Amino acid sequence: MYLAAASGVSRASNKDIPLIGTCIRAFQNIYVERAGEEKKKKKAEESEEVENKTPSSSTSTADDNAAASTSTSSSSGVTAAIQARVNGNPAWPNLILAPEGTCGDGKCLLRFRTGAFVPGAPVLPILLRYENRYFNPAWGIVADERIHFVRALCQFRKRIDVLVLPAYFPSEEEKRNPALFASNVRRACGEALEVPLRDDQGYEEFAALLKARVSVSADGRRVVAPEGVVDEGSGLADLTKVRERSKRKGAEKKKDE
């Protein structure tokens, strides 16, 4: 942020966090409502509308929703919001995005999401490399944020290297094909960080683990998951089992209905 003073794409609830939320709002981010949060918010608004069903309250709700729509997008509309920002008024700050969509452990690069590459605009790859000796702050799934924060403070020295690569200007073919654009930028990032690329791991797999209630123990030493999800041999969560379990649950729920 010191280098670029850039806006970002942030979960909508982050702007309400004390102190940190003020910093987030100052950077004029694009706010995103994730699917679960969006449903909860809609349900809460519907309940409130039923309780206060008067002409004045209906008008107020409509006005509030219209105002919110200028700064908050659903998960499905975030790509359109990014494109509008990049191709819109040049007075807006640069836009910074994390193309992996979630945090990995730093040992590889996860599959890139294509939202940042849809506008076909040049990108400036900025890479973060952590020196994790006793504690890795980038756990993908944090069981308890308070314990995670305390453990981070217990590591006296934390080194991070910020690598800024040359700006990447897409070819005409890459402009037409965001997936190709993302793949080529990712390859350049992997070479600079000297880490492998994992095409079988990305945000979708992360979301599947969360849905299956897979997490990491508070001490960071073991995977915690419902019975039958973790492979006994490797001690890792098996996504095939996760998906099979999810399908079974969905079928049982449908049958009950």
C-alpha positions as CSV (number, residue, x, y, z in Angstrom):
1,M,0.0,0.0,0.0
2,Y,3.0,2.3,0.7
3,L,4.2,1.7,-2.9
4,A,1.0,2.2,-4.8
5,A,-1.7,3.6,-2.5
6,A,-4.0,1.3,-4.4
7,S,-7.7,0.3,-3.8
8,G,-8.5,-3.3,-3.3
9,V,-11.4,-5.8,-3.4
10,S,-12.5,-6.4,0.2
11,R,-15.2,-8.4,1.9
12,A,-18.0,-5.9,2.7
13,S,-18.0,-6.7,6.5
14,N,-14.3,-5.7,6.7
15,K,-15.2,-2.0,6.5
16,D,-17.0,-2.2,9.8
17,I,-14.0,-3.6,11.8
18,P,-12.9,-1.0,14.4
19,L,-9.8,1.0,13.4
20,I,-8.8,-1.4,10.5
21,G,-12.2,-0.6,8.8
22,T,-11.3,3.1,8.8
23,C,-8.1,2.3,6.8
24,I,-10.0,0.0,4.5
25,R,-12.6,2.7,3.7
26,A,-9.9,5.3,3.1
27,F,-8.5,3.2,0.2
28,Q,-11.9,3.4,-1.7
29,N,-12.1,-0.4,-2.1
30,I,-14.6,-2.4,-4.1
31,Y,-16.7,-4.2,-1.5
32,V,-18.0,-7.8,-2.0
33,E,-20.8,-9.7,-0.4
34,R,-19.9,-13.4,-0.3
35,A,-22.7,-15.8,-1.1
36,G,-23.5,-16.8,2.5
37,E,-23.3,-13.2,3.8
38,E,-25.5,-11.9,0.9
39,K,-28.2,-14.4,1.9
40,K,-28.1,-13.5,5.6
41,K,-28.2,-9.8,4.8
42,K,-31.2,-10.3,2.4
43,K,-33.0,-12.4,5.0
44,A,-32.4,-9.7,7.7
45,E,-33.6,-7.0,5.4
46,E,-36.8,-9.0,4.6
47,S,-37.5,-9.6,8.3
48,E,-37.0,-5.9,9.0
49,E,-39.3,-4.9,6.2
50,V,-42.0,-7.2,7.5
51,E,-41.7,-5.8,11.0
52,N,-41.8,-2.1,9.8
53,K,-44.1,-2.3,6.9
54,T,-45.0,1.3,6.3
55,P,-44.7,3.5,3.1
56,S,-41.9,5.6,4.7
57,S,-39.8,2.7,5.8
58,S,-40.2,1.0,2.3
59,T,-38.9,4.2,0.6
60,S,-36.0,4.5,3.1
61,T,-35.0,0.8,2.4
62,A,-35.1,1.4,-1.3
63,D,-32.9,4.5,-1.0
64,D,-30.4,2.7,1.3
65,N,-30.1,-0.2,-1.1
66,A,-29.6,2.1,-4.1
67,A,-26.8,3.9,-2.2
68,A,-25.2,0.6,-1.1
69,S,-25.2,-0.7,-4.7
70,T,-22.7,2.0,-5.7
71,S,-20.0,0.5,-3.5
72,T,-21.0,-3.2,-2.8
73,S,-21.2,-6.0,-5.4
74,S,-22.3,-9.6,-5.1
75,S,-19.6,-12.3,-5.6
76,S,-21.0,-12.9,-9.1
77,G,-20.8,-9.2,-10.0
78,V,-17.3,-8.4,-8.7
79,T,-15.7,-9.0,-12.1
80,A,-18.0,-6.4,-13.7
81,A,-17.2,-4.0,-10.8
82,I,-13.5,-4.5,-11.4
83,Q,-13.9,-3.9,-15.2
84,A,-15.9,-0.8,-14.6
85,R,-13.3,0.6,-12.2
86,V,-10.3,-0.2,-14.5
87,N,-12.0,1.1,-17.7
88,G,-13.8,4.0,-16.0
89,N,-12.6,7.4,-14.6
90,P,-8.7,7.5,-14.7
91,A,-8.7,9.5,-11.5
92,W,-9.5,6.3,-9.5
93,P,-6.4,4.8,-7.8
94,N,-4.8,1.7,-9.2
95,L,-6.6,-1.5,-8.2
96,I,-4.7,-4.3,-6.3
97,L,-6.0,-7.8,-6.2
98,A,-4.9,-11.2,-4.8
99,P,-5.4,-13.4,-7.8
100,E,-5.2,-16.7,-5.8
101,G,-8.4,-15.5,-4.0
102,T,-7.2,-17.0,-0.6
103,C,-4.0,-17.6,1.4
104,G,-1.8,-20.5,0.7
105,D,1.2,-21.7,2.8
106,G,3.7,-20.0,0.5
107,K,5.1,-23.4,-0.7
108,C,3.4,-23.1,-4.1
109,L,1.2,-20.8,-6.2
110,L,-2.4,-21.7,-6.2
111,R,-4.6,-21.5,-9.3
112,F,-5.3,-17.9,-10.3
113,R,-8.8,-16.5,-10.6
114,T,-9.4,-14.6,-13.8
115,G,-11.3,-11.5,-12.4
116,A,-8.2,-9.3,-12.4
117,F,-7.4,-10.2,-16.0
118,V,-10.8,-9.7,-17.6
119,P,-10.3,-6.0,-18.4
120,G,-7.2,-6.8,-20.4
121,A,-5.2,-4.0,-18.8
122,P,-1.5,-4.2,-18.0
123,V,-0.7,-5.6,-14.5
124,L,2.1,-5.0,-12.1
125,P,2.9,-8.3,-10.3
126,I,3.9,-7.7,-6.7
127,L,5.0,-10.8,-4.8
128,L,5.2,-11.4,-1.1
129,R,7.7,-13.9,0.3
130,Y,7.7,-14.6,4.0
131,E,10.5,-16.1,6.1
132,N,8.6,-18.5,8.3
133,R,10.8,-20.1,10.9
134,Y,8.5,-20.8,13.8
135,F,5.1,-19.5,12.7
136,N,3.4,-19.2,9.3
137,P,0.9,-16.3,9.4
138,A,-0.7,-17.4,6.1
139,W,-2.6,-20.4,7.2
140,G,-5.5,-20.8,4.8
141,I,-8.0,-21.8,7.5
142,V,-7.6,-20.1,10.9
143,A,-9.5,-21.9,13.7
144,D,-9.3,-19.0,16.2
145,E,-8.2,-15.6,15.0
146,R,-7.3,-14.5,18.6
147,I,-4.9,-17.3,19.2
148,H,-3.5,-16.9,15.7
149,F,-2.8,-13.2,16.4
150,V,-1.1,-14.0,19.8
151,R,1.1,-16.6,18.1
152,A,2.1,-14.1,15.5
153,L,3.2,-11.7,18.2
154,C,5.3,-14.5,19.8
155,Q,7.6,-14.7,16.8
156,F,10.0,-11.9,17.6
157,R,11.4,-11.4,14.1
158,K,9.2,-11.5,11.0
159,R,10.9,-10.9,7.6
160,I,9.0,-10.3,4.4
161,D,10.4,-9.7,1.0
162,V,8.3,-7.6,-1.5
163,L,9.3,-8.4,-5.0
164,V,8.0,-6.0,-7.7
165,L,8.3,-7.5,-11.2
166,P,8.2,-5.5,-14.5
167,A,4.8,-4.5,-15.7
168,Y,3.2,-7.2,-17.8
169,F,1.5,-5.9,-21.0
170,P,-0.9,-8.5,-22.4
171,S,-0.9,-9.5,-26.1
172,E,-4.0,-9.3,-28.2
173,E,-4.6,-13.0,-27.6
174,E,-4.3,-12.6,-23.9
175,K,-6.7,-9.7,-23.9
176,R,-9.3,-12.0,-25.6
177,N,-8.5,-14.9,-23.2
178,P,-8.3,-13.9,-19.5
179,A,-7.5,-17.5,-18.5
180,L,-4.4,-17.4,-20.8
181,F,-3.4,-14.0,-19.4
182,A,-3.7,-15.2,-15.8
183,S,-1.8,-18.4,-16.6
184,N,1.1,-16.5,-18.2
185,V,1.4,-13.9,-15.4
186,R,1.2,-16.8,-12.8
187,R,4.1,-18.6,-14.6
188,A,6.2,-15.4,-14.4
189,C,5.4,-15.1,-10.6
190,G,6.2,-18.7,-9.9
191,E,9.6,-18.4,-11.6
192,A,10.4,-15.3,-9.6
193,L,9.4,-16.9,-6.3
194,E,11.0,-20.2,-7.3
195,V,7.9,-22.2,-6.2
196,P,5.8,-24.8,-8.1
197,L,2.4,-24.1,-9.6
198,R,-0.5,-26.2,-8.4
199,D,-3.3,-26.3,-10.9
200,D,-5.3,-28.7,-8.6
201,Q,-5.6,-26.3,-5.8
202,G,-7.4,-22.9,-5.7
203,Y,-10.2,-20.9,-4.1
204,E,-12.8,-23.5,-5.1
205,E,-11.0,-26.2,-3.2
206,F,-10.6,-23.8,-0.2
207,A,-14.4,-23.1,-0.3
208,A,-15.1,-26.9,-0.4
209,L,-13.0,-27.5,2.7
210,L,-14.8,-24.7,4.6
211,K,-18.2,-26.1,3.6
212,A,-17.1,-29.5,4.9
213,R,-16.1,-27.9,8.2
214,V,-12.4,-28.7,7.7
215,S,-10.1,-26.5,9.8
216,V,-6.7,-26.4,11.5
217,S,-6.3,-27.0,15.2
218,A,-5.5,-23.9,17.3
219,D,-1.8,-25.0,17.7
220,G,-1.5,-25.4,13.9
221,R,-0.3,-29.0,14.2
222,R,-3.2,-31.0,12.8
223,V,-6.2,-31.0,10.5
224,V,-9.6,-31.0,12.2
225,A,-12.5,-32.4,10.2
226,P,-15.6,-34.6,10.5
227,E,-15.2,-38.3,10.4
228,G,-14.4,-39.8,7.0
229,V,-13.0,-36.6,5.5
230,V,-9.3,-36.9,6.5
231,D,-7.2,-39.5,4.8
232,E,-5.7,-41.8,7.4
233,G,-2.5,-42.4,5.6
234,S,-1.4,-38.8,4.8
235,G,-3.4,-37.0,7.5
236,L,-4.7,-34.5,4.9
237,A,-8.3,-33.7,3.9
238,D,-9.4,-35.7,0.8
239,L,-11.5,-33.4,-1.4
240,T,-13.0,-36.4,-3.2
241,K,-14.4,-37.6,0.1
242,V,-15.5,-34.0,0.9
243,R,-17.5,-33.7,-2.3
244,E,-19.0,-37.2,-1.9
245,R,-20.1,-36.3,1.6
246,S,-21.6,-33.1,0.4
247,K,-23.5,-34.8,-2.4
248,R,-24.9,-37.4,0.0
249,K,-26.0,-34.7,2.4
250,G,-27.7,-32.8,-0.5
251,A,-29.5,-36.0,-1.6
252,E,-30.7,-36.7,1.9
253,K,-31.9,-33.2,2.4
254,K,-33.8,-33.3,-0.9
255,K,-35.3,-36.6,0.0
256,D,-36.5,-35.3,3.3
257,E,-38.1,-32.2,1.6
